């Protein structure tokens, strides 16, 4: 990293990018356009921009793990964004077991096993 990893590790990718654009904060349209360009060049950032927030929300909803297919599907999407295919497939399997008609989980499971 040319900046020597001068990032704020406790902040999401999106917040780090927004902090970098702070000096141009009055140009909201320009900043939005540049942010889209960054996400187009590095699609993984678009997936990870709110990953930390998603993880925090899901950790607060652990009581849903016994009966919510959507809970496991969302966990799977976090694992996918992190590149952890094995954990993602396990979470998708759990989602499908809880709700055999969960179309998003079925689609992602098929895609992951393709």
C-alpha positions as CSV (number, residue, x, y, z in Angstrom):
1,X,0.0,0.0,0.0
2,X,1.6,3.3,-1.1
3,X,0.3,5.1,2.1
4,X,1.9,2.5,4.3
5,X,-1.5,1.2,5.4
6,X,-2.5,4.6,6.9
7,X,-6.1,3.5,7.4
8,X,-8.4,3.5,10.3
9,X,-8.8,-0.2,11.0
10,X,-11.8,0.3,13.2
11,X,-13.7,1.9,10.3
12,X,-15.4,0.3,7.3
13,X,-14.0,0.7,3.8
14,X,-16.8,3.1,3.0
15,X,-16.0,5.3,6.0
16,X,-12.3,5.3,5.2
17,X,-13.1,6.4,1.6
18,X,-15.4,9.1,2.8
19,X,-12.8,10.4,5.2
20,X,-10.4,10.6,2.3
21,X,-12.9,12.7,0.4
22,X,-13.6,15.0,3.4
23,X,-11.6,17.9,1.9
24,X,-14.0,17.9,-1.0
25,X,-17.1,17.5,1.2
26,X,-19.1,20.3,-0.5
27,X,-18.9,18.5,-3.9
28,X,-21.4,15.7,-3.0
29,X,-22.2,14.8,-6.6
30,X,-18.5,14.7,-7.5
31,X,-17.7,12.6,-4.4
32,X,-20.6,10.2,-5.2
33,X,-19.3,9.8,-8.8
34,X,-15.7,9.2,-7.6
35,X,-16.9,6.7,-5.1
36,X,-18.8,4.8,-7.8
37,X,-15.7,4.8,-10.0
38,X,-13.6,3.4,-7.1
39,X,-16.3,0.6,-6.6
40,X,-16.3,0.0,-10.4
41,X,-12.5,-0.4,-10.4
42,X,-12.5,-2.6,-7.3
43,X,-15.9,-4.4,-7.1
44,X,-14.9,-6.3,-3.9
45,X,-14.9,-2.9,-2.1
46,X,-18.6,-2.4,-3.0
47,X,-19.3,-5.8,-1.4
48,X,-17.3,-5.1,1.7
49,X,-18.2,-1.4,2.3
50,X,-20.9,-2.3,4.9
51,X,-19.6,-5.7,5.9
52,X,-18.5,-4.6,9.4
53,X,-21.9,-3.0,10.0
54,X,-23.7,-6.1,8.8
55,X,-21.6,-8.3,11.1
56,X,-22.4,-6.1,14.1
57,X,-26.1,-6.3,13.3
58,X,-26.1,-10.0,12.8
59,X,-24.2,-10.6,16.1
60,X,-27.0,-8.8,17.9
61,X,-29.5,-11.1,16.4
62,X,-28.0,-14.5,17.3
63,X,-31.3,-15.5,19.0
64,X,-32.7,-15.9,15.4
65,X,-30.1,-18.5,14.5
66,X,-32.4,-21.4,15.6
67,X,-35.3,-20.6,13.3
68,X,-34.5,-17.9,10.8
69,X,-33.3,-18.9,7.3
70,X,-32.7,-15.2,6.4
71,X,-30.3,-14.9,9.4
72,X,-28.2,-17.7,8.0
73,X,-28.5,-16.4,4.4
74,X,-27.2,-13.0,5.6
75,X,-24.3,-14.7,7.4
76,X,-23.5,-16.6,4.2
77,X,-23.3,-13.4,2.2
78,X,-20.9,-11.9,4.8
79,X,-18.7,-15.1,4.5
80,X,-18.9,-14.8,0.6
81,X,-17.8,-11.2,0.8
82,X,-14.8,-12.2,2.9
83,X,-13.9,-15.1,0.5
84,X,-14.8,-17.8,3.0
85,X,-16.6,-20.2,0.7
86,X,-16.7,-23.1,3.1
87,X,-18.4,-21.1,5.9
88,X,-20.8,-19.5,3.3
89,X,-21.9,-22.9,2.0
90,X,-22.5,-24.2,5.6
91,X,-24.6,-21.1,6.3
92,X,-26.5,-21.5,3.1
93,X,-27.2,-25.2,3.8
94,X,-28.6,-24.2,7.2
95,X,-30.8,-21.5,5.6
96,X,-32.2,-24.1,3.1
97,X,-32.8,-26.6,5.8
98,X,-34.8,-24.0,7.8
99,X,-36.7,-22.8,4.7
100,X,-36.5,-25.1,1.6
101,X,-38.1,-22.4,-0.4
102,X,-35.6,-19.6,0.4
103,X,-34.9,-18.7,-3.3
104,X,-31.9,-16.5,-2.6
105,X,-30.2,-19.1,-0.5
106,X,-30.9,-21.8,-3.1
107,X,-29.5,-19.7,-5.9
108,X,-26.4,-18.8,-3.9
109,X,-25.9,-22.4,-2.9
110,X,-26.2,-23.5,-6.5
111,X,-23.8,-20.9,-7.6
112,X,-21.3,-21.7,-4.8
113,X,-21.4,-25.4,-5.8
114,X,-21.2,-24.8,-9.5
